[in-house]
Amino acid sequence: MEINLLPHALSITTLALFAVVALVTIATPGPTVLLALANGARYGVRRSLPGMLGAVSSDFVLVGSVALGLGAVLAASEFWFSVVKWIGAIYLAWLGIRLLRSKGGLDLSRAQADDGEAAPMRIFAKSFLVAVTNPKGYLFCSALLPQFINAAEPQWPQYAAISVVFAALDFSVMLGYAIIGARAVSLLRRRAVLWLDRSCGAILLALAGTMAFYRRGSN
């Protein structure tokens, strides 16, 4: 007897196609993967895990919002789109400025137990807020995900399967970036942290500017 663990309307082929599209999108450097890179350089892979979990948690929020129709609301409402957009842009700019002002050279051999910036909940919250306040994420998911959903079948199981695949890919990509950041530090030490912090800070500021001028329906 064949046991199918996937929702009836979804097939391995459909999920595989979604995984390919999602992987290309996730692997493209964005705010959350840049934070994973910077966290890996500053705190090491293990201590940057809360940030990855924060971003993964936001994935479930994004997919759930699409299932509930929030993406369509943002696409239709200039006011709410602008609210989410400006919150995200201001927060990204704040993170970028902090990284640009970093002096680098964190002593990764110490536990950093007294470092408020390295507190797991702070690291978690940063990545979560960066992802959940990005209106592009909602618009992208609202445009992409329905293409893989069979409207004639129960939709929540399908969205649940897609969200698991999306979150797993997101976590894997961020883990890879964190390892790269940690590896750079182990090779170059002090200057690597400074270089990564300021590079990521500059890119986050650029992304904040891009988000600020982003309009609904623009490519």
PyRosetta script that sets phi, psi and omega in degrees:
from pyrosetta import init, pose_from_sequence

init()
pose = pose_from_sequence("MEINLLPHALSITTLALFAVVALVTIATPGPTVLLALANGARYGVRRSLPGMLGAVSSDFVLVGSVALGLGAVLAASEFWFSVVKWIGAIYLAWLGIRLLRSKGGLDLSRAQADDGEAAPMRIFAKSFLVAVTNPKGYLFCSALLPQFINAAEPQWPQYAAISVVFAALDFSVMLGYAIIGARAVSLLRRRAVLWLDRSCGAILLALAGTMAFYRRGSN")
pose.set_psi(1, 129.9)
pose.set_omega(1, -179.3)
pose.set_phi(2, -83.1)
pose.set_psi(2, 131.2)
pose.set_omega(2, 179.0)
pose.set_phi(3, -108.1)
pose.set_psi(3, 119.4)
pose.set_omega(3, -179.7)
pose.set_phi(4, -104.9)
pose.set_psi(4, 112.6)
pose.set_omega(4, -178.5)
pose.set_phi(5, -86.5)
pose.set_psi(5, -7.4)
pose.set_omega(5, -179.6)
pose.set_phi(6, -91.4)
pose.set_psi(6, 154.1)
pose.set_omega(6, 173.0)
pose.set_phi(7, -53.9)
pose.set_psi(7, 147.4)
pose.set_omega(7, -173.1)
pose.set_phi(8, -55.5)
pose.set_psi(8, -37.0)
pose.set_omega(8, -174.3)
pose.set_phi(9, -81.2)
pose.set_psi(9, -12.1)
pose.set_omega(9, -178.5)
pose.set_phi(10, -102.9)
pose.set_psi(10, 146.0)
pose.set_omega(10, 176.8)
pose.set_phi(11, -123.4)
pose.set_psi(11, 166.6)
pose.set_omega(11, 176.4)
pose.set_phi(12, -59.2)
pose.set_psi(12, -39.2)
pose.set_omega(12, 179.9)
pose.set_phi(13, -62.2)
pose.set_psi(13, -43.3)
pose.set_omega(13, -179.9)
pose.set_phi(14, -63.7)
pose.set_psi(14, -45.7)
pose.set_omega(14, 179.7)
pose.set_phi(15, -66.2)
pose.set_psi(15, -36.6)
pose.set_omega(15, 179.2)
pose.set_phi(16, -65.3)
pose.set_psi(16, -41.4)
pose.set_omega(16, 178.3)
pose.set_phi(17, -65.0)
pose.set_psi(17, -42.7)
pose.set_omega(17, 176.8)
pose.set_phi(18, -61.5)
pose.set_psi(18, -41.5)
pose.set_omega(18, -178.5)
pose.set_phi(19, -61.0)
pose.set_psi(19, -40.4)
pose.set_omega(19, -180.0)
pose.set_phi(20, -64.2)
pose.set_psi(20, -47.5)
pose.set_omega(20, -179.8)
pose.set_phi(21, -63.2)
pose.set_psi(21, -44.4)
pose.set_omega(21, -178.3)
pose.set_phi(22, -65.8)
pose.set_psi(22, -39.4)
pose.set_omega(22, -178.3)
pose.set_phi(23, -63.5)
pose.set_psi(23, -42.0)
pose.set_omega(23, 178.7)
pose.set_phi(24, -60.6)
pose.set_psi(24, -41.8)
pose.set_omega(24, -179.6)
pose.set_phi(25, -68.3)
pose.set_psi(25, -45.9)
pose.set_omega(25, -176.8)
pose.set_phi(26, -67.6)
pose.set_psi(26, -39.3)
pose.set_omega(26, -176.0)
pose.set_phi(27, -69.4)
pose.set_psi(27, -22.2)
pose.set_omega(27, 176.2)
pose.set_phi(28, -65.9)
pose.set_psi(28, 124.2)
pose.set_omega(28, -175.0)
pose.set_phi(29, -53.3)
pose.set_psi(29, 120.8)
pose.set_omega(29, 176.4)
pose.set_phi(30, -132.7)
pose.set_psi(30, -175.2)
pose.set_omega(30, -175.6)
pose.set_phi(31, -55.7)
pose.set_psi(31, -45.8)
pose.set_omega(31, -174.9)
pose.set_phi(32, -71.3)
pose.set_psi(32, -37.5)
pose.set_omega(32, 178.8)
pose.set_phi(33, -72.2)
pose.set_psi(33, -30.8)
pose.set_omega(33, 175.5)
pose.set_phi(34, -66.6)
pose.set_psi(34, -38.2)
pose.set_omega(34, 175.6)
pose.set_phi(35, -65.4)
pose.set_psi(35, -38.7)
pose.set_omega(35, 177.2)
pose.set_phi(36, -62.3)
pose.set_psi(36, -41.4)
pose.set_omega(36, 177.6)
pose.set_phi(37, -62.4)
pose.set_psi(37, -48.1)
pose.set_omega(37, -179.7)
pose.set_phi(38, -65.8)
pose.set_psi(38, -41.5)
pose.set_omega(38, 179.0)
pose.set_phi(39, -64.5)
pose.set_psi(39, -39.5)
pose.set_omega(39, 177.6)
pose.set_phi(40, -61.4)
pose.set_psi(40, -38.2)
pose.set_omega(40, 179.1)
pose.set_phi(41, -71.1)
pose.set_psi(41, -38.7)
pose.set_omega(41, -174.2)
pose.set_phi(42, -82.0)
pose.set_psi(42, -40.5)
pose.set_omega(42, -170.1)
pose.set_phi(43, -118.2)
pose.set_psi(43, -10.0)
pose.set_omega(43, -174.2)
pose.set_phi(44, 89.9)
pose.set_psi(44, 165.1)
pose.set_omega(44, -174.3)
pose.set_phi(45, -64.4)
pose.set_psi(45, -46.6)
pose.set_omega(45, -174.8)
pose.set_phi(46, -62.3)
pose.set_psi(46, -43.4)
pose.set_omega(46, -176.7)
pose.set_phi(47, -77.8)
pose.set_psi(47, -12.7)
pose.set_omega(47, 176.5)
pose.set_phi(48, -91.2)
pose.set_psi(48, -3.5)
pose.set_omega(48, 179.5)
pose.set_phi(49, -57.5)
pose.set_psi(49, -39.6)
pose.set_omega(49, 177.9)
pose.set_phi(50, -57.5)
pose.set_psi(50, -34.6)
pose.set_omega(50, 177.1)
pose.set_phi(51, -64.3)
pose.set_psi(51, -40.5)
pose.set_omega(51, 177.5)
pose.set_phi(52, -64.1)
pose.set_psi(52, -40.7)
pose.set_omega(52, 178.7)
pose.set_phi(53, -66.1)
pose.set_psi(53, -34.3)
pose.set_omega(53, 176.7)
pose.set_phi(54, -63.5)
pose.set_psi(54, -43.8)
pose.set_omega(54, 178.9)
pose.set_phi(55, -66.4)
pose.set_psi(55, -39.9)
pose.set_omega(55, 178.4)
pose.set_phi(56, -63.2)
pose.set_psi(56, -40.4)
pose.set_omega(56, 177.5)
pose.set_phi(57, -60.4)
pose.set_psi(57, -37.7)
pose.set_omega(57, 179.0)
pose.set_phi(58, -67.3)
pose.set_psi(58, -29.1)
pose.set_omega(58, 177.3)
pose.set_phi(59, -60.1)
pose.set_psi(59, -43.2)
pose.set_omega(59, 179.1)
pose.set_phi(60, -66.1)
pose.set_psi(60, -34.5)
pose.set_omega(60, 176.8)
pose.set_phi(61, -65.7)
pose.set_psi(61, -43.7)
pose.set_omega(61, -179.5)
pose.set_phi(62, -62.4)
pose.set_psi(62, -49.1)
pose.set_omega(62, -178.8)
pose.set_phi(63, -65.2)
pose.set_psi(63, -41.4)
pose.set_omega(63, 178.2)
pose.set_phi(64, -62.7)
pose.set_psi(64, -37.5)
pose.set_omega(64, 180.0)
pose.set_phi(65, -66.2)
pose.set_psi(65, -36.1)
pose.set_omega(65, 177.4)
pose.set_phi(66, -66.4)
pose.set_psi(66, -42.2)
pose.set_omega(66, 178.8)
pose.set_phi(67, -61.7)
pose.set_psi(67, -32.6)
pose.set_omega(67, -179.9)
pose.set_phi(68, -87.4)
pose.set_psi(68, -10.4)
pose.set_omega(68, 178.0)
pose.set_phi(69, 95.6)
pose.set_psi(69, 10.4)
pose.set_omega(69, -178.9)
pose.set_phi(70, -66.2)
pose.set_psi(70, -35.0)
pose.set_omega(70, 177.9)
pose.set_phi(71, -59.2)
pose.set_psi(71, -39.1)
pose.set_omega(71, 178.2)
pose.set_phi(72, -67.3)
pose.set_psi(72, -34.5)
pose.set_omega(72, 178.4)
pose.set_phi(73, -64.2)
pose.set_psi(73, -45.3)
pose.set_omega(73, 179.4)
pose.set_phi(74, -64.5)
pose.set_psi(74, -35.2)
pose.set_omega(74, 179.6)
pose.set_phi(75, -69.2)
pose.set_psi(75, -27.6)
pose.set_omega(75, -176.3)
pose.set_phi(76, -96.5)
pose.set_psi(76, -23.9)
pose.set_omega(76, -174.4)
pose.set_phi(77, -109.1)
pose.set_psi(77, 112.7)
pose.set_omega(77, 177.5)
pose.set_phi(78, -63.5)
pose.set_psi(78, -37.1)
pose.set_omega(78, -177.6)
pose.set_phi(79, -63.8)
pose.set_psi(79, -54.5)
pose.set_omega(79, -176.8)
pose.set_phi(80, -69.3)
pose.set_psi(80, -32.4)
pose.set_omega(80, 174.8)
pose.set_phi(81, -61.2)
pose.set_psi(81, -44.3)
pose.set_omega(81, -179.6)
pose.set_phi(82, -66.2)
pose.set_psi(82, -38.0)
pose.set_omega(82, 178.8)
pose.set_phi(83, -60.0)
pose.set_psi(83, -51.8)
pose.set_omega(83, -179.6)
pose.set_phi(84, -64.1)
pose.set_psi(84, -40.9)
pose.set_omega(84, -177.9)
pose.set_phi(85, -61.4)
pose.set_psi(85, -47.3)
pose.set_omega(85, -175.8)
pose.set_phi(86, -73.0)
pose.set_psi(86, -33.6)
pose.set_omega(86, 174.2)
pose.set_phi(87, -61.3)
pose.set_psi(87, -47.0)
pose.set_omega(87, 179.4)
pose.set_phi(88, -64.0)
pose.set_psi(88, -42.7)
pose.set_omega(88, -178.4)
pose.set_phi(89, -64.9)
pose.set_psi(89, -43.7)
pose.set_omega(89, -179.9)
pose.set_phi(90, -65.2)
pose.set_psi(90, -40.8)
pose.set_omega(90, -179.7)
pose.set_phi(91, -67.6)
pose.set_psi(91, -41.2)
pose.set_omega(91, 177.2)
pose.set_phi(92, -62.0)
pose.set_psi(92, -43.0)
pose.set_omega(92, 179.6)
pose.set_phi(93, -62.6)
pose.set_psi(93, -40.7)
pose.set_omega(93, 178.8)
pose.set_phi(94, -61.9)
pose.set_psi(94, -44.2)
pose.set_omega(94, 178.4)
pose.set_phi(95, -65.3)
pose.set_psi(95, -40.2)
pose.set_omega(95, 179.9)
pose.set_phi(96, -62.7)
pose.set_psi(96, -42.3)
pose.set_omega(96, 179.2)
pose.set_phi(97, -64.2)
pose.set_psi(97, -40.6)
pose.set_omega(97, 179.0)
pose.set_phi(98, -62.6)
pose.set_psi(98, -40.5)
pose.set_omega(98, 178.6)
pose.set_phi(99, -69.9)
pose.set_psi(99, -37.2)
pose.set_omega(99, 177.9)
pose.set_phi(100, -64.8)
pose.set_psi(100, -32.4)
pose.set_omega(100, 179.7)
pose.set_phi(101, -83.9)
pose.set_psi(101, -4.0)
pose.set_omega(101, -178.9)
pose.set_phi(102, -63.1)
pose.set_psi(102, 142.7)
pose.set_omega(102, 177.4)
pose.set_phi(103, -96.2)
pose.set_psi(103, -1.7)
pose.set_omega(103, 178.1)
pose.set_phi(104, 65.3)
pose.set_psi(104, -167.8)
pose.set_omega(104, 173.6)
pose.set_phi(105, 69.2)
pose.set_psi(105, 29.2)
pose.set_omega(105, 175.5)
pose.set_phi(106, -61.7)
pose.set_psi(106, 139.8)
pose.set_omega(106, 178.1)
pose.set_phi(107, -83.8)
pose.set_psi(107, 96.9)
pose.set_omega(107, -176.8)
pose.set_phi(108, -73.6)
pose.set_psi(108, -8.2)
pose.set_omega(108, 178.3)
pose.set_phi(109, -78.2)
pose.set_psi(109, -11.4)
pose.set_omega(109, 179.8)
pose.set_phi(110, -99.9)
pose.set_psi(110, 157.3)
pose.set_omega(110, -175.8)
pose.set_phi(111, -72.9)
pose.set_psi(111, -19.8)
pose.set_omega(111, -179.8)
pose.set_phi(112, 58.5)
pose.set_psi(112, 32.1)
pose.set_omega(112, -176.0)
pose.set_phi(113, -63.5)
pose.set_psi(113, -25.7)
pose.set_omega(113, -178.0)
pose.set_phi(114, -97.6)
pose.set_psi(114, 7.3)
pose.set_omega(114, -179.3)
pose.set_phi(115, -90.1)
pose.set_psi(115, 108.8)
pose.set_omega(115, -177.9)
pose.set_phi(116, -61.0)
pose.set_psi(116, -34.2)
pose.set_omega(116, -179.8)
pose.set_phi(117, -65.1)
pose.set_psi(117, -26.5)
pose.set_omega(117, -176.9)
pose.set_phi(118, -92.8)
pose.set_psi(118, 2.8)
pose.set_omega(118, 178.4)
pose.set_phi(119, -61.0)
pose.set_psi(119, 133.6)
pose.set_omega(119, -176.8)
pose.set_phi(120, -52.6)
pose.set_psi(120, -42.1)
pose.set_omega(120, -178.7)
pose.set_phi(121, -67.8)
pose.set_psi(121, -32.9)
pose.set_omega(121, 177.2)
pose.set_phi(122, -66.5)
pose.set_psi(122, -43.6)
pose.set_omega(122, 179.8)
pose.set_phi(123, -65.1)
pose.set_psi(123, -42.4)
pose.set_omega(123, 177.7)
pose.set_phi(124, -59.7)
pose.set_psi(124, -49.4)
pose.set_omega(124, -174.8)
pose.set_phi(125, -63.9)
pose.set_psi(125, -38.4)
pose.set_omega(125, -179.3)
pose.set_phi(126, -58.9)
pose.set_psi(126, -52.9)
pose.set_omega(126, -177.9)
pose.set_phi(127, -65.6)
pose.set_psi(127, -39.0)
pose.set_omega(127, 180.0)
pose.set_phi(128, -62.6)
pose.set_psi(128, -47.6)
pose.set_omega(128, -177.4)
pose.set_phi(129, -67.3)
pose.set_psi(129, -38.2)
pose.set_omega(129, 178.9)
pose.set_phi(130, -60.1)
pose.set_psi(130, -43.6)
pose.set_omega(130, -176.8)
pose.set_phi(131, -75.6)
pose.set_psi(131, -41.3)
pose.set_omega(131, -172.0)
pose.set_phi(132, -78.3)
pose.set_psi(132, -14.7)
pose.set_omega(132, 178.6)
pose.set_phi(133, -104.2)
pose.set_psi(133, 16.4)
pose.set_omega(133, 178.5)
pose.set_phi(134, -98.6)
pose.set_psi(134, 106.1)
pose.set_omega(134, -176.7)
pose.set_phi(135, -64.1)
pose.set_psi(135, -24.9)
pose.set_omega(135, 178.1)
pose.set_phi(136, -60.6)
pose.set_psi(136, -35.0)
pose.set_omega(136, -180.0)
pose.set_phi(137, -62.8)
pose.set_psi(137, -42.3)
pose.set_omega(137, 179.7)
pose.set_phi(138, -66.9)
pose.set_psi(138, -44.7)
pose.set_omega(138, -178.6)
pose.set_phi(139, -67.0)
pose.set_psi(139, -39.8)
pose.set_omega(139, 179.4)
pose.set_phi(140, -63.8)
pose.set_psi(140, -47.9)
pose.set_omega(140, -178.8)
pose.set_phi(141, -65.6)
pose.set_psi(141, -37.7)
pose.set_omega(141, -179.6)
pose.set_phi(142, -68.7)
pose.set_psi(142, -25.3)
pose.set_omega(142, 177.4)
pose.set_phi(143, -85.7)
pose.set_psi(143, -33.9)
pose.set_omega(143, -173.9)
pose.set_phi(144, -87.7)
pose.set_psi(144, -51.4)
pose.set_omega(144, -169.6)
pose.set_phi(145, -59.6)
pose.set_psi(145, -42.9)
pose.set_omega(145, -178.7)
pose.set_phi(146, -58.7)
pose.set_psi(146, -21.5)
pose.set_omega(146, 179.3)
pose.set_phi(147, -68.3)
pose.set_psi(147, -18.9)
pose.set_omega(147, -179.8)
pose.set_phi(148, -106.3)
pose.set_psi(148, 7.7)
pose.set_omega(148, -177.9)
pose.set_phi(149, -107.6)
pose.set_psi(149, 132.7)
pose.set_omega(149, 174.8)
pose.set_phi(150, -88.5)
pose.set_psi(150, 108.0)
pose.set_omega(150, -175.1)
pose.set_phi(151, -66.9)
pose.set_psi(151, -16.9)
pose.set_omega(151, -178.8)
pose.set_phi(152, -83.0)
pose.set_psi(152, -8.2)
pose.set_omega(152, -178.9)
pose.set_phi(153, -114.6)
pose.set_psi(153, 163.3)
pose.set_omega(153, 174.9)
pose.set_phi(154, -52.7)
pose.set_psi(154, 128.4)
pose.set_omega(154, -171.0)
pose.set_phi(155, -89.4)
pose.set_psi(155, -32.6)
pose.set_omega(155, -177.3)
pose.set_phi(156, -58.4)
pose.set_psi(156, -43.2)
pose.set_omega(156, 176.6)
pose.set_phi(157, -61.2)
pose.set_psi(157, -34.5)
pose.set_omega(157, 178.7)
pose.set_phi(158, -68.2)
pose.set_psi(158, -45.2)
pose.set_omega(158, 177.8)
pose.set_phi(159, -63.5)
pose.set_psi(159, -35.3)
pose.set_omega(159, 179.1)
pose.set_phi(160, -64.2)
pose.set_psi(160, -44.1)
pose.set_omega(160, 179.0)
pose.set_phi(161, -64.2)
pose.set_psi(161, -42.1)
pose.set_omega(161, 179.3)
pose.set_phi(162, -65.1)
pose.set_psi(162, -40.0)
pose.set_omega(162, -179.0)
pose.set_phi(163, -65.2)
pose.set_psi(163, -36.5)
pose.set_omega(163, 178.5)
pose.set_phi(164, -65.3)
pose.set_psi(164, -45.1)
pose.set_omega(164, 178.9)
pose.set_phi(165, -63.0)
pose.set_psi(165, -44.7)
pose.set_omega(165, -179.3)
pose.set_phi(166, -61.1)
pose.set_psi(166, -45.5)
pose.set_omega(166, -179.0)
pose.set_phi(167, -66.4)
pose.set_psi(167, -40.0)
pose.set_omega(167, -179.9)
pose.set_phi(168, -64.1)
pose.set_psi(168, -42.9)
pose.set_omega(168, 178.2)
pose.set_phi(169, -65.3)
pose.set_psi(169, -42.7)
pose.set_omega(169, 180.0)
pose.set_phi(170, -60.3)
pose.set_psi(170, -46.1)
pose.set_omega(170, 179.7)
pose.set_phi(171, -62.1)
pose.set_psi(171, -42.7)
pose.set_omega(171, -178.2)
pose.set_phi(172, -63.7)
pose.set_psi(172, -42.6)
pose.set_omega(172, -180.0)
pose.set_phi(173, -65.7)
pose.set_psi(173, -44.8)
pose.set_omega(173, 179.8)
pose.set_phi(174, -64.7)
pose.set_psi(174, -36.6)
pose.set_omega(174, 176.7)
pose.set_phi(175, -61.5)
pose.set_psi(175, -41.6)
pose.set_omega(175, 177.9)
pose.set_phi(176, -61.9)
pose.set_psi(176, -42.9)
pose.set_omega(176, 178.1)
pose.set_phi(177, -64.9)
pose.set_psi(177, -40.5)
pose.set_omega(177, 179.0)
pose.set_phi(178, -63.6)
pose.set_psi(178, -39.2)
pose.set_omega(178, 178.0)
pose.set_phi(179, -64.4)
pose.set_psi(179, -41.2)
pose.set_omega(179, 177.8)
pose.set_phi(180, -61.0)
pose.set_psi(180, -44.6)
pose.set_omega(180, 179.4)
pose.set_phi(181, -62.5)
pose.set_psi(181, -45.0)
pose.set_omega(181, 179.7)
pose.set_phi(182, -65.2)
pose.set_psi(182, -38.1)
pose.set_omega(182, -180.0)
pose.set_phi(183, -66.4)
pose.set_psi(183, -39.2)
pose.set_omega(183, 178.8)
pose.set_phi(184, -61.6)
pose.set_psi(184, -40.5)
pose.set_omega(184, 179.5)
pose.set_phi(185, -65.4)
pose.set_psi(185, -41.6)
pose.set_omega(185, -178.5)
pose.set_phi(186, -64.9)
pose.set_psi(186, -26.6)
pose.set_omega(186, -179.3)
pose.set_phi(187, -88.4)
pose.set_psi(187, -38.9)
pose.set_omega(187, -172.0)
pose.set_phi(188, -112.6)
pose.set_psi(188, -9.5)
pose.set_omega(188, 176.9)
pose.set_phi(189, 58.2)
pose.set_psi(189, -130.5)
pose.set_omega(189, -167.8)
pose.set_phi(190, -55.4)
pose.set_psi(190, -46.9)
pose.set_omega(190, -175.5)
pose.set_phi(191, -66.6)
pose.set_psi(191, -28.6)
pose.set_omega(191, -179.8)
pose.set_phi(192, -65.4)
pose.set_psi(192, -43.3)
pose.set_omega(192, 180.0)
pose.set_phi(193, -62.9)
pose.set_psi(193, -44.9)
pose.set_omega(193, -179.4)
pose.set_phi(194, -61.9)
pose.set_psi(194, -44.6)
pose.set_omega(194, -179.0)
pose.set_phi(195, -64.7)
pose.set_psi(195, -45.7)
pose.set_omega(195, -179.4)
pose.set_phi(196, -66.3)
pose.set_psi(196, -42.3)
pose.set_omega(196, 179.7)
pose.set_phi(197, -59.2)
pose.set_psi(197, -49.4)
pose.set_omega(197, -175.8)
pose.set_phi(198, -72.5)
pose.set_psi(198, -34.5)
pose.set_omega(198, 176.4)
pose.set_phi(199, -65.6)
pose.set_psi(199, -47.8)
pose.set_omega(199, 178.8)
pose.set_phi(200, -64.0)
pose.set_psi(200, -37.6)
pose.set_omega(200, 178.4)
pose.set_phi(201, -62.6)
pose.set_psi(201, -43.5)
pose.set_omega(201, 179.6)
pose.set_phi(202, -64.3)
pose.set_psi(202, -40.9)
pose.set_omega(202, -179.5)
pose.set_phi(203, -68.4)
pose.set_psi(203, -39.3)
pose.set_omega(203, 177.9)
pose.set_phi(204, -63.3)
pose.set_psi(204, -39.0)
pose.set_omega(204, 176.3)
pose.set_phi(205, -63.8)
pose.set_psi(205, -40.8)
pose.set_omega(205, 178.0)
pose.set_phi(206, -63.9)
pose.set_psi(206, -40.8)
pose.set_omega(206, 178.3)
pose.set_phi(207, -66.0)
pose.set_psi(207, -36.4)
pose.set_omega(207, 177.0)
pose.set_phi(208, -62.6)
pose.set_psi(208, -42.7)
pose.set_omega(208, 177.5)
pose.set_phi(209, -64.1)
pose.set_psi(209, -41.1)
pose.set_omega(209, 177.3)
pose.set_phi(210, -61.6)
pose.set_psi(210, -43.2)
pose.set_omega(210, 179.6)
pose.set_phi(211, -64.6)
pose.set_psi(211, -39.1)
pose.set_omega(211, -178.3)
pose.set_phi(212, -61.5)
pose.set_psi(212, -34.4)
pose.set_omega(212, -178.1)
pose.set_phi(213, -97.9)
pose.set_psi(213, 3.9)
pose.set_omega(213, -178.5)
pose.set_phi(214, -71.9)
pose.set_psi(214, 138.6)
pose.set_omega(214, 178.6)
pose.set_phi(215, -121.6)
pose.set_psi(215, 149.8)
pose.set_omega(215, 176.6)
pose.set_phi(216, -60.0)
pose.set_psi(216, 135.8)
pose.set_omega(216, 178.1)
pose.set_phi(217, 86.8)
pose.set_psi(217, -6.2)
pose.set_omega(217, 177.3)
pose.set_phi(218, -81.0)
pose.set_psi(218, 154.7)
pose.set_omega(218, -178.1)
pose.set_phi(219, -91.0)
pose.dump_pdb("model.pdb")
